[in-house]
Amino acid sequence: MDARSGMDEINVCPPLGRTAALGLQHLLVMYAGAVTVPLIVGGALKLPAEQIAMLINADLLCCGLISILQSLGIGKWIGIRLPVMMGVSYAGIAPMIAIAYSPGLGLPGLYGAIIGAGLLCLLLVPLIIRALPLFPPLVTGSTLLALGTSLLGVAITWAGGGYGAADFGHPFYISVAALVLVVTLLVARFGRGFLANIAILIGIAAGTLVAVLFGDVHFSGVEATPWVAMVRPFQFGMPTFDPVAIITMALVVVITMVESIGLFFSLGEILGRKISRDEFTRGLRADALGATIGGVFNTFPYTSYAQNIGLVGITGVRSRYVCVAAGIFLIMLGLLPKLAHLVASIPHYVLGGAAIAMFGMVAGSGVRILQSVDFRHNRHNTLILAISLGVGMIPTMSPKFFSAFPDFMTPLLHSGVLLTVITAMLLNVLFNGARQLQQEDSATPSARGDAPAAPLAPQSHQSH
């Protein structure tokens, strides 16, 4: 497929019914991840149930708003205008809990830090963009491979029953997860047209039906849940701004932006097109602005969701308007808690079967990017990949490995993505050398693996 036809697909809205179904599919694959962070943070802070519900509603609303910002865009300044869904980042859980527990800060201090961090990182976007030449195929591929592999741990945990499940690993959970995966693969393989596009949705529907038949889907509490609940800014009080807390959360937002850079590269591979510097800039601005919006509405920093990018790869549906539709559905769920309660009733093990395929697609994108790296004639590249993956997998393989280090280092040391990126960049510079950023901007990938990735090459202006 040439770049022109790919752009046409991205900017064409399918018929309304098809767009709605495909948008619903995007919503279902990200829902569990989107509501997990407010559940964890709210539980850790011992908030009452009604306030945790408030966090979830606000989170869903912001997921929808920021996804629309990212995929639809505002003018020429905000939004990558590609099929991207935005959800709460896991990177900030530990520092957010620590800030909220700090004397004199609490939730107003936490949300002030998130707002301030988003604004600060919005100013830092040009600096981050100038560092893009430090992301050649070797660094990008290593990062995506580490990210996808670590996320597979989340998918497998879901497939086993979910975090904290008393009967984790029950054969029923694993069987239903396997059923979801098998149905998804069969529909993707033998389905035609629109049917193949909604393979994940059909797989989730099949798994949910089995769970319902076995009485494992519970709708208790739906009746007592109100139909409409407004999400108001600053529901926990006016924010306060502490410099140390803002810097801590700024590091978290930078981590989410680094994750987004890798995932944008992955999306470019899936779409078969180059992501321009301007698109990177607009996408990262949406990330930073998303944190500020999250702080205003009492939620958290946001980042591009890997499972939805994996979904684009599985279904082949490239239209960004599908993600706009998913964003509208998320806003509806945020304002209509009864509907959100019904979606939340889908068991984690059902979603786990689909997540294995979607997170695997992210790792697969990393492998595809690494195919452009010369491992045969440059033995250093293999060493860089090996060490980067090893360091990046530390938080996944041994979560307590860095537990004795100072708390302020938690955002760095507990992010496998950031550890992989930093290690790969430093080793690539050490072994393959570095060029002036101005030269890198116009260079093409070389056999050595130290040139910038193809998506960074300057492109002619394209209309959106």
C-alpha positions in Angstrom: 0.0 0.0 0.0 1.4 3.4 -0.9 1.5 6.3 1.5 -1.2 8.1 -0.4 -3.8 5.4 -0.1 -2.8 4.8 3.6 -3.5 8.5 4.3 -6.8 8.2 2.6 -7.8 5.3 4.8 -6.8 7.2 7.9 -8.9 10.2 7.0 -12.0 8.5 5.7 -14.9 7.8 8.2 -16.6 4.4 7.6 -20.4 4.3 7.6 -21.9 5.2 10.9 -22.9 1.7 12.1 -19.6 0.3 11.2 -17.7 3.2 12.9 -19.8 2.7 16.1 -19.1 -1.1 16.2 -15.4 -0.6 15.6 -15.3 2.2 18.2 -17.0 -0.1 20.7 -14.3 -2.6 20.1 -11.6 -0.1 20.9 -13.4 0.8 24.1 -13.7 -2.7 25.3 -10.0 -3.6 24.8 -8.9 -0.6 26.8 -11.6 -0.4 29.5 -10.0 -2.6 32.1 -6.7 -0.8 31.9 -8.4 2.6 32.0 -10.2 1.9 35.3 -7.4 0.0 37.0 -5.4 3.1 38.0 -8.2 5.0 39.7 -9.1 1.8 41.5 -5.5 1.2 42.7 -4.9 4.8 43.7 -8.3 5.3 45.3 -7.9 2.0 47.3 -4.4 2.9 48.4 -5.6 6.3 49.7 -8.5 4.6 51.5 -11.1 6.8 49.7 -14.8 5.9 50.2 -16.6 4.0 47.5 -18.5 7.0 46.2 -15.2 8.9 45.7 -13.6 6.0 43.9 -16.6 5.9 41.6 -16.1 9.6 41.1 -12.5 9.0 40.1 -13.6 6.3 37.6 -16.2 8.5 36.0 -13.8 11.4 35.7 -11.2 9.1 34.2 -13.5 7.7 31.6 -14.6 11.2 30.6 -10.9 12.3 30.3 -10.0 9.2 28.3 -12.6 10.1 25.8 -11.8 13.8 25.7 -8.1 13.3 25.2 -8.5 10.4 22.7 -10.6 12.8 20.6 -7.9 15.5 21.0 -5.3 13.0 19.9 -7.0 11.4 17.0 -9.2 14.3 15.7 -6.8 17.1 16.6 -7.2 20.8 17.1 -6.0 23.0 14.3 -2.3 22.5 13.5 -1.2 22.4 17.1 -2.6 19.5 19.0 -3.2 15.8 18.1 -1.3 13.3 16.0 -4.5 12.7 13.9 -3.9 9.0 13.6 -5.9 6.1 15.2 -4.7 6.5 18.8 -6.5 5.9 22.0 -5.4 7.6 25.2 -5.7 6.1 28.7 -4.3 6.5 32.2 -0.6 5.7 32.5 0.6 3.1 35.1 3.9 4.9 35.4 2.7 7.4 38.0 0.9 5.1 40.5 3.6 5.0 43.2 4.7 8.7 43.1 1.0 9.8 43.0 0.2 7.8 46.1 3.3 9.2 47.8 2.4 12.8 47.0 -1.2 12.4 48.2 0.1 11.0 51.5 2.7 13.8 51.9 1.9 16.2 54.9 0.3 19.4 53.6 -0.3 18.1 50.1 -3.1 15.5 49.9 -5.2 15.3 46.8 -5.2 19.0 46.1 -1.4 18.9 46.1 -1.4 15.8 43.9 -3.7 17.4 41.3 -1.8 20.7 41.4 1.4 18.6 40.7 -0.3 16.9 37.7 -1.6 20.2 36.3 1.8 21.9 36.7 3.7 18.9 35.3 1.4 18.9 32.2 2.0 22.6 31.6 5.8 22.2 32.2 6.1 19.3 29.8 4.0 21.2 27.2 6.9 23.7 27.2 9.5 20.9 27.0 8.0 19.3 23.8 10.4 21.2 21.4 13.3 19.9 23.5 12.0 16.3 23.5 11.4 16.5 19.7 15.0 17.6 19.2 16.1 14.4 20.9 14.2 12.2 18.4 17.4 11.5 16.4 18.5 9.5 19.4 15.8 7.0 18.6 17.2 5.0 15.7 15.7 1.6 14.7 17.9 -0.2 17.2 16.7 1.9 20.1 13.1 2.0 19.0 12.8 -1.7 18.2 14.4 -2.6 21.6 12.0 -0.4 23.4 8.9 -1.7 21.7 10.1 -5.3 22.2 10.6 -4.7 25.9 7.3 -2.8 26.2 5.3 -5.5 24.5 7.0 -8.3 26.4 6.4 -6.6 29.8 2.7 -5.9 28.9 2.2 -9.6 28.1 2.6 -10.1 31.8 -0.5 -7.9 32.3 -2.4 -9.8 29.7 -1.5 -13.2 31.2 -2.5 -12.0 34.7 -5.9 -10.9 33.3 -6.2 -14.3 31.6 -5.6 -16.1 34.9 -8.4 -14.2 36.7 -7.0 -10.7 37.3 -4.9 -9.1 40.0 -6.0 -10.2 43.5 -8.2 -13.1 42.3 -8.5 -15.6 45.1 -8.6 -18.6 42.7 -6.1 -17.2 40.3 -5.2 -19.6 37.5 -8.5 -21.6 37.7 -8.9 -23.8 34.6 -12.2 -22.1 33.8 -10.5 -18.6 33.6 -7.7 -20.0 31.4 -10.2 -21.9 29.2 -12.4 -18.9 28.5 -9.3 -16.7 27.8 -8.1 -19.3 25.4 -11.6 -19.4 23.8 -11.5 -15.7 23.3 -8.1 -15.9 21.6 -9.1 -18.9 19.4 -12.4 -17.2 18.3 -10.5 -14.0 17.6 -7.9 -15.8 15.5 -10.5 -17.9 13.5 -12.6 -14.8 12.7 -9.4 -12.9 11.7 -8.3 -15.8 9.5 -11.6 -16.8 7.9 -13.8 -13.7 8.3 -14.3 -11.3 5.4 -14.7 -7.6 5.3 -16.3 -6.0 8.3 -16.5 -9.4 10.1 -12.7 -9.7 10.1 -12.4 -6.1 11.3 -14.4 -6.8 14.5 -12.6 -10.1 15.3 -11.6 -8.9 18.8 -15.1 -7.7 19.5 -16.5 -11.1 18.5 -13.9 -12.9 20.6 -14.8 -10.8 23.7 -18.5 -11.3 23.1 -18.0 -15.1 22.9 -16.0 -15.2 26.1 -18.6 -12.9 27.9 -21.4 -15.2 26.8 -19.7 -18.2 28.2 -19.1 -16.4 31.5 -22.8 -15.4 31.6 -23.9 -18.9 31.0 -21.8 -20.1 33.9 -23.1 -17.4 36.1 -19.8 -15.6 36.5 -21.0 -12.2 35.3 -22.6 -10.2 38.1 -24.8 -7.1 37.6 -25.4 -6.4 41.3 -25.4 -2.7 42.1 -26.5 -1.7 38.6 -30.0 -0.8 39.8 -28.6 1.5 42.5 -26.3 3.3 40.1 -27.6 6.6 38.8 -28.2 7.0 35.1 -26.4 10.4 34.9 -23.6 11.8 37.0 -21.9 15.1 36.2 -18.1 15.3 36.4 -17.0 18.6 37.8 -13.5 20.1 38.0 -11.7 20.4 41.3 -14.1 18.1 43.2 -11.4 17.5 45.9 -10.8 21.2 46.4 -8.7 23.8 44.6 -5.2 22.6 43.6 -2.1 23.6 45.4 1.3 23.7 43.7 4.4 22.3 45.4 7.6 22.6 43.3 9.0 19.2 44.3 5.7 17.4 43.6 5.5 19.1 40.2 9.0 18.0 39.3 8.2 14.5 40.4 5.1 14.3 38.3 6.9 16.0 35.4 9.2 13.0 35.3 6.2 10.8 35.1 4.8 12.8 32.2 8.1 12.6 30.4 8.0 8.8 30.9 4.6 8.7 29.3 5.8 10.8 26.4 8.8 8.4 25.9 6.3 5.5 25.8 4.2 7.4 23.3 7.2 8.0 21.1 7.8 4.2 20.9 4.2 3.5 20.3 4.0 6.1 17.5 6.9 4.4 15.8 5.0 1.1 16.3 1.8 2.6 14.8 3.9 3.9 11.8 5.1 0.3 11.2 1.5 -1.0 11.4 0.2 1.7 9.1 3.1 1.3 6.7 3.9 5.0 6.7 6.4 7.4 8.2 5.4 9.5 11.2 6.6 13.1 10.5 8.3 15.3 13.0 5.2 17.6 13.0 3.0 14.6 13.9 5.3 13.6 16.7 5.2 17.2 18.0 1.4 17.4 17.9 1.1 13.9 19.5 3.4 14.8 22.4 1.5 18.1 23.0 -1.7 16.1 23.3 0.1 13.9 25.9 1.2 16.9 27.9 -2.1 18.6 27.6 -3.8 15.4 28.7 -2.0 15.5 32.0 -3.3 19.0 32.6 -6.8 18.1 31.7 -6.6 15.1 34.0 -5.4 17.2 36.9 -8.3 19.7 36.4 -10.9 16.8 36.4 -9.2 15.0 39.3 -7.7 12.1 37.3 -4.1 11.3 36.2 -1.5 11.6 33.4 -2.5 10.0 30.1 -0.6 8.1 27.4 -1.2 6.2 24.2 -2.5 2.8 24.8 -0.5 -0.1 23.4 -3.5 -2.5 23.3 -5.4 -0.2 20.9 -2.4 0.2 18.6 -2.1 -3.6 18.6 -5.8 -3.7 17.7 -5.2 -1.5 14.7 -2.6 -4.1 13.6 -4.9 -7.0 14.1 -8.0 -5.6 12.4 -6.3 -3.5 9.7 -8.8 -0.6 10.3 -6.8 2.6 9.9 -9.5 5.3 10.2 -8.9 7.7 13.0 -12.6 8.4 13.2 -13.1 5.0 14.7 -11.0 6.3 17.7 -13.1 9.4 17.7 -16.2 7.3 18.0 -14.6 5.3 20.9 -13.8 8.6 22.6 -17.4 9.6 22.4 -18.5 6.3 23.9 -16.0 6.8 26.7 -17.4 10.3 27.4 -20.9 8.7 27.5 -19.7 6.1 30.0 -18.2 8.9 32.2 -21.5 10.7 32.3 -23.7 7.6 32.4 -22.4 5.4 35.3 -25.1 2.7 34.8 -23.6 2.0 31.3 -20.1 2.0 32.7 -21.2 -0.5 35.4 -22.4 -2.9 32.7 -19.2 -2.7 30.7 -17.2 -3.1 33.9 -19.0 -6.4 34.5 -17.0 -8.1 31.7 -14.5 -10.4 33.6 -10.8 -9.7 33.4 -10.1 -13.2 32.1 -12.2 -12.5 29.0 -10.2 -9.4 28.3 -7.0 -11.3 29.0 -7.5 -13.6 26.0 -7.8 -10.6 23.6 -4.9 -8.7 25.3 -2.5 -11.5 24.6 -2.9 -10.9 20.9 -2.9 -7.1 21.2 0.2 -6.7 23.4 1.9 -9.3 21.3 1.4 -7.1 18.3 3.4 -4.3 20.1 6.3 -6.7 20.7 6.0 -7.8 17.1 6.3 -4.2 15.9 9.5 -4.0 17.7 10.8 -7.1 16.0 9.8 -5.6 12.6 11.7 -2.4 13.3 14.8 -4.4 14.4 14.8 -6.2 11.0 16.3 -3.0 9.6 19.3 -3.1 12.0 22.5 -4.8 10.8 23.3 -7.5 13.4 25.4 -9.6 11.0 28.2 -7.1 10.4 28.0 -5.1 13.5 28.3 -7.3 16.6 27.8 -4.4 18.9 24.2 -4.1 17.9 23.4 -7.5 19.3 25.1 -6.6 22.6 23.1 -3.3 22.8 19.8 -5.1 22.2 20.7 -7.8 24.8 21.7 -5.4 27.5 18.8 -3.0 26.9 16.2 -5.8 27.1 17.8 -7.2 30.2 17.8 -3.9 32.0 14.4 -3.0 30.8 12.8 -6.2 32.1 14.1 -5.8 35.6 10.9 -4.1 37.0 8.8 -6.8 35.4 10.9 -9.8 36.5 11.7 -8.5 40.0 9.4 -5.7 41.1 11.4 -5.2 44.4 14.8 -5.1 42.8 15.1 -1.3 43.3 13.1 -1.2 46.6 16.1 0.0 48.6 16.7 3.1 46.4 15.4 6.6 47.3 11.7 7.2 46.7 12.3 10.1 44.3 13.9 7.6 41.9 10.8 5.4 41.8 9.4 6.8 38.5 12.7 6.1 36.8 13.6 2.8 38.2 10.2 1.2 38.0 9.6 2.1 34.4 10.9 -0.7 32.2 10.3 1.4 29.1 12.4 4.3 30.4 15.2 1.9 31.5 15.3 0.3 28.1 15.3 3.6 26.3 18.1 5.2 28.4 20.2 2.0 28.2 19.8 1.6 24.5 20.5 5.2 23.7 23.6 5.4 25.9 25.0 2.1 24.5 24.2 3.1 20.9 26.1 6.3 21.4 29.0 4.5 23.1 29.4 1.8 20.5 28.1 3.3 17.3 28.9 7.0 17.9 26.7 10.1 17.7 26.3 12.8 15.1 25.1 16.4 15.4 21.3 16.5 15.7 21.1 18.7 12.6 22.9 16.0 10.6 20.8 13.2 12.1 17.6 15.0 11.0 18.4 14.5 7.3 20.3 11.2 7.5 18.9 7.9 6.3 19.2 4.6 8.3 22.6 3.0 7.9 23.8 -0.5 8.2 25.5 0.4 11.4 22.2 0.9 13.2 23.2 4.3 14.6 21.3 6.5 12.1 17.9 7.8 12.9 14.8 5.7 12.2 13.1 6.3 8.8 10.0 7.9 10.4 12.2 10.8 11.4 13.2 11.8 7.9 11.7 15.1 6.8 8.5 14.8 4.8 6.6 17.0 2.5 3.5 18.7 4.1 0.4 16.5 4.0 -3.1 17.8 4.5 -5.1 16.4 7.3 
